[in-house]
Amino acid sequence: MHASLDILKNIKFSVLDLVPVAQGNSALNSFHNSLELAKHVESLGFERFWISEHHNMENIVSSATSILIGYVAQGTSQIRVGSGGIMLPNHAPLVVAEQFGTLATLYPRRIDLGLGRAPGTDQETAAALRRNRQESPQDFPNNVQELQKYLSEENKNASVRAIPGEGLNIPLYLLGSSTFSAQLAATLGLNYAFASHFAPAYLHQALQIYKENFKASNQQNKAYAIACVNVIAADTDEEAERMATTLKQFALGIIRGVRKPIPAPVASMDNIWNEAEKHAIQQMMHYTFIGSENTIRESLSRFAEETQVDEIMVVSHIHNHEERLRSYEILSRLFN
């Protein structure tokens, strides 16, 4: 157990926030809660606080991602703040370079740029965002490299420049839920973050591909891997299991295509989901850690040993804001 305990003390812990809307709350409540959460986890020693881009959802209000990153960065002082991620196919690389160049100028050495290639929404909304532009598999790698060019010092003599942005060395992270971005991150010598909190199937394969194929780059000389997981911590296992019914209902909404604000916990899921839905959610939530401090320490230590990741990023869909703050406080004891 001592070896397991030590492994968590040698790993960085971070937070992914989708800026969820809990039942009975408004978008403004959610923005305020996210900032309060960021301040809270900063005081607890978490490494970074990322916000993810989603669109056309009643239960997630992180659509204007770069604006919210600025809001959180202004309200905090040390914690790194960034995107987990910006869905690059939704944006012109030049605009992303300018936005994050502006953020990195306002908040030096604190801004991360995580990039994804999913739409962050349904196909119809994706078409509205992308104006029905047809994409090929090579578009994402090309867009990443175009973005790198705008952020580089070498671009200062080009006819199209990102000002501010140029030469600011904003660290890039590629996000993925399959092996595609793992290979690309390795080839380009970038950091890599895997979305095991909702797509666990390829985690080990993707990490292996990334580490084995990593090529040193201007950004860094060795591989750096993050795995994102769900954590719901409470004083007792029973309390955490009760709180986790919110996450299960949220996941059920994804399966059913329903995007209502995240619901309060329930005593039992039995009358809410059917067996097929229950099985699908258990698969989706394979890397979900629910329980008291000791329960989570044991299971998360095993996860860290199996994956050998450099950092664990945590997302927590908890209905009650105070309980969400408390969950991160309990989690922080594992690495402090």
BELQUI-V95241 format. One record per pair of residues at least 24 apart in sequence whose ideal C-beta (glycine too) atoms are under 8 Angstrom apart, sorted by the first residue. I is the first residue (numbers start at 1). GAP is how many residues later the second one is. Records with the same first field share a line. If there is no record, write none. Layout:
I->GAP / GAP
This chain:
1->297
4->293 / 294 / 297 / 298 / 300 / 301
5->292 / 296
7->294 / 297 / 298
8->289 / 292 / 293 / 296 / 326 / 327
9->325 / 326
11->293 / 298 / 299 / 300 / 301 / 324
12->35 / 36 / 298 / 299 / 300 / 323
13->32 / 33 / 34 / 298 / 299 / 300 / 301 / 318 / 319 / 321 / 322
14->32 / 33 / 34 / 35 / 36 / 212 / 297 / 298 / 299 / 300
15->26 / 31 / 33 / 34 / 35 / 298 / 299 / 300 / 313
16->34 / 35 / 36 / 68 / 181 / 212 / 297 / 298 / 299
17->32 / 33 / 34 / 35 / 45 / 298
18->33 / 34 / 36 / 42 / 44 / 297 / 299
19->32 / 41 / 42 / 43 / 49
20->39 / 40 / 41 / 230 / 241 / 242 / 297
21->37 / 38 / 39 / 40 / 240 / 241
22->239 / 240 / 297 / 298 / 299
23->237 / 238 / 239 / 240 / 241 / 296
24->237
25->236
27->34
30->31
31->30 / 37 / 40
33->288 / 291
34->34 / 38
35->36 / 37 / 40 / 41
36->285 / 289
37->287 / 288 / 291
38->34 / 37 / 38 / 41 / 43
39->36 / 37
40->285 / 288 / 289
41->38 / 287 / 291
42->34 / 35 / 36 / 37
44->284 / 285 / 288 / 292
45->287 / 290 / 291
46->33 / 282 / 286
47->32 / 33 / 264
48->31 / 32 / 33 / 34 / 64 / 265
49->27 / 30 / 31 / 32 / 33
50->31 / 32 / 33 / 34 / 35 / 62 / 64 / 263
51->30 / 31 / 32 / 33
52->31 / 32 / 33 / 68
53->30 / 32 / 33 / 34 / 37 / 63 / 67
54->66 / 67
55->35 / 64 / 65 / 66 / 70 / 74
56->65 / 66 / 69 / 203
57->64 / 202
58->201 / 202 / 203
59->191 / 194 / 200 / 201 / 202 / 203
60->199
66->33 / 34 / 37
69->34 / 42
70->33 / 36 / 37
73->30 / 33 / 34 / 37 / 38
74->32 / 33
78->32
79->31
80->30 / 31 / 32
81->26 / 29 / 30 / 31
82->29 / 30 / 31 / 32 / 91
83->29 / 30 / 31 / 32
84->30 / 89 / 91 / 109 / 144 / 229
85->28 / 29 / 30 / 31 / 88 / 90 / 108
86->27 / 28 / 29 / 30
87->28 / 29 / 30 / 31 / 32 / 33
88->27 / 28 / 29 / 52 / 55 / 56 / 59
89->28 / 30 / 41 / 46 / 50 / 51 / 54
90->29 / 30 / 36 / 39 / 40
93->50 / 51 / 53 / 54 / 57
94->52 / 56 / 66 / 68
96->51
97->50 / 53 / 54 / 65 / 68 / 69
98->64 / 65 / 66 / 67
100->51 / 65 / 70
101->50 / 61 / 62 / 63 / 64 / 65 / 67 / 69
102->62 / 63
104->60 / 61 / 64 / 66
105->59 / 63
111->59
112->58 / 59 / 61
113->57 / 58 / 59 / 60
114->58 / 59 / 60 / 61 / 79
115->29 / 32 / 57 / 58 / 59 / 60
116->58 / 59 / 60 / 65
117->59 / 63 / 64
118->59
140->44
141->43
144->28 / 30 / 40 / 44
145->43
147->25
148->24 / 40
152->66
169->50
171->48
172->47
173->53
176->30
177->25
178->24 / 28
179->26 / 27 / 30
181->25
182->24 / 25 / 27 / 28
183->26 / 27 / 30
185->25 / 29
186->24 / 25 / 26 / 27 / 28 / 29 / 37
187->26 / 28
188->27 / 29
189->25 / 26 / 27 / 28 / 29 / 30 / 31
190->27 / 29 / 30
191->28 / 29 / 33 / 34 / 35
192->31 / 32 / 33 / 34
193->32 / 33 / 34 / 35 / 120
194->31 / 32 / 33 / 34
195->33
196->31 / 32 / 33 / 90 / 91
197->31 / 32 / 33 / 90 / 91 / 118
198->53 / 56 / 86 / 87
199->85
200->83 / 84 / 86 / 87
203->24 / 84 / 104
204->102 / 103
207->100 / 101 / 102
224->86 / 87
225->82 / 84 / 85 / 86
226->83 / 84 / 85 / 86 / 87
227->60 / 76 / 80 / 82 / 84 / 85 / 86
228->84 / 85 / 86 / 87
229->58 / 59 / 60 / 71 / 74 / 83 / 84 / 85 / 86
230->55 / 57 / 58 / 59 / 84 / 85 / 86 / 87
231->57 / 58 / 59 / 65 / 69 / 83 / 84 / 85 / 96 / 100
232->56 / 57 / 58 / 59 / 84 / 85 / 86 / 95
233->56 / 57 / 58 / 59 / 60 / 63 / 93 / 94 / 95 / 97 / 98
234->57 / 58 / 89 / 92 / 93 / 96
235->57 / 95
236->56
237->53 / 54 / 55 / 58
240->50 / 51 / 52 / 55
241->49 / 50
242->25
243->75 / 76 / 77 / 80 / 84
244->44 / 46
245->24
246->71 / 72 / 73
247->38 / 41 / 70 / 71
248->25 / 33 / 37
250->67
251->30 / 33 / 34
252->25 / 29
254->30
255->25 / 26
262->55 / 57
263->56
264->55 / 56
265->54
292->38
293->37 / 40 / 41
296->34 / 35 / 38
297->37
300->34
